Amino acid sequence: MKSLISLCMLMLFFANGCVQRPIHQGNDLSKEKIWLIQKGDSKFQVESEWGSPAIQDPLHPKRVEYVEQVKDKEKKQAYVRGVIVEYDKALRVKSLQYFGF
C-alpha cells in the first residue's frame, strides 16, 4: 500500500513538471490593474498598485516605465505591453502612455 501511494505521488510530481507555463518577465500589468491609476495619483499609489518600475532612466528622473513581456510556447504567442508614467514636481501622475494593450 505504501509503495502504491509513493508511486502515485511520484507520477503526479513528474506529470506536473511536463506542463509548460508561459514565461512572464517584468511587471504584472493586467487590464484591471492598469485602469486603477489615473492622472493626479501619487507616486506612492502607483508603486502600491503596480510595484517597482521596470525602467528608471537617471537622465529623466520623473519618467518611469512599467513593462510586461510574456511568451507562451504552447499558444505560440509573445507580447510586450506597458505604461510610461511621467510625474510632475509634486510626484503626481502628469501623463500616462499605454502601449501593447
C-alpha positions in Angstrom: 0.0 0.0 0.0 2.8 2.4 0.8 4.6 1.7 -2.4 1.3 2.3 -4.4 0.9 5.7 -2.7 4.6 6.5 -3.3 4.2 5.6 -7.0 1.1 7.8 -7.4 2.9 10.7 -5.7 5.9 10.2 -7.9 3.8 10.1 -11.1 1.9 13.3 -10.1 5.2 15.0 -9.4 6.7 14.2 -12.8 3.4 14.9 -14.6 3.3 18.4 -13.1 6.7 19.1 -14.4 5.7 18.3 -18.0 3.2 21.2 -18.2 4.8 24.3 -19.8 3.8 27.5 -18.3 4.1 30.9 -20.0 7.3 32.8 -19.3 6.5 36.1 -17.6 9.0 38.9 -17.2 8.7 42.3 -15.8 5.6 43.9 -14.1 2.2 42.2 -13.9 0.1 44.6 -15.9 -3.4 43.1 -16.2 -6.1 45.4 -17.7 -7.9 45.6 -14.3 -4.7 46.9 -12.6 -3.9 49.4 -15.4 -7.2 51.3 -15.0 -6.7 51.8 -11.2 -4.2 54.6 -11.8 -5.3 57.9 -13.2 -3.8 61.4 -13.7 -3.2 63.1 -10.3 -2.4 59.9 -8.3 0.7 60.0 -6.2 3.9 58.0 -7.0 3.2 56.0 -3.8 -0.2 55.0 -5.1 1.3 53.9 -8.5 4.0 51.8 -6.8 1.5 50.3 -4.4 -0.7 49.0 -7.3 2.0 48.2 -9.9 5.1 47.6 -7.9 8.6 49.0 -8.8 9.0 50.2 -12.3 11.0 48.0 -14.8 12.9 51.0 -16.2 14.1 54.1 -14.4 16.2 56.4 -16.5 18.6 58.5 -14.4 18.6 61.2 -17.1 14.8 61.5 -16.8 14.0 61.1 -13.1 10.4 62.0 -13.4 9.7 59.3 -16.0 9.4 55.6 -15.4 8.3 52.6 -17.5 6.3 49.6 -16.4 6.8 46.8 -18.9 5.5 43.2 -19.1 6.8 40.5 -21.5 5.0 37.2 -21.9 6.0 34.2 -24.0 3.6 31.3 -24.3 5.2 28.4 -26.1 2.0 26.3 -26.2 -0.1 29.0 -27.9 3.0 30.3 -29.8 2.3 33.8 -28.7 4.5 36.5 -27.4 3.6 40.1 -26.5 5.1 43.2 -24.8 2.9 45.8 -23.2 3.5 48.6 -20.8 2.8 52.0 -19.5 5.1 55.1 -19.5 4.3 57.3 -16.4 5.5 60.9 -16.1 5.4 62.7 -12.8 5.2 66.4 -12.1 7.3 68.3 -9.4 5.0 67.1 -6.6 5.4 63.4 -7.8 1.8 63.2 -9.0 1.0 61.4 -12.3 1.2 64.0 -15.1 0.7 61.7 -18.0 0.2 58.0 -18.9 1.1 56.5 -22.2 -0.1 52.9 -22.8 1.4 50.5 -25.4 0.6 47.0 -26.4 -2.9 46.8 -24.9 
